[in-house]
């Protein structure tokens, strides 16, 4: 079950989901176990996150106070850039 943690993150079992503007899709980040200071409105992650898709393209970034800092090695147009996390669409009125 996924539920809203903030306007930019949704909780899911084992982690959170956020929108990646470079890949134009959702990414899952692992839950920060035991980190009571984790702020879902302005998330900061302790280490770099990397995602590899089916085409073997890599998206790698850090997240600090709600800003995604994409690594220069990212396989998309936001490589080397930083920008605020995007607001997730409201999924409460959608059916699957």
C-alpha positions, 0 to 999 in steps of 0.5 A: 500500500502506498500513502502520502508522506508529503507532497513530494514523497509517497510511502510504500513498504520498505521505502518511499517513491518520488518523481525523477524529472530526468527519467520522467518516472517514479523512483523508489528510495529505501526507508531510512531505518531509525532516522527520526530526523528524516523530514518527508517534506524536505528529505535528505539522504545519507548517501548517493542513490542509483537506479539502473533501468532495462536499457542499462542507463543509470540515474544517480543522485543525492538528495539534500533538503528536498533538492535532487543533485544529479551526478554528472554520470547520469544517463539523462539531460539533468546530469550535473544539475540540481533542482527541487523535488517535484510535487507528486500528482494526487492519486486519490481520485484515480482507479487502476 
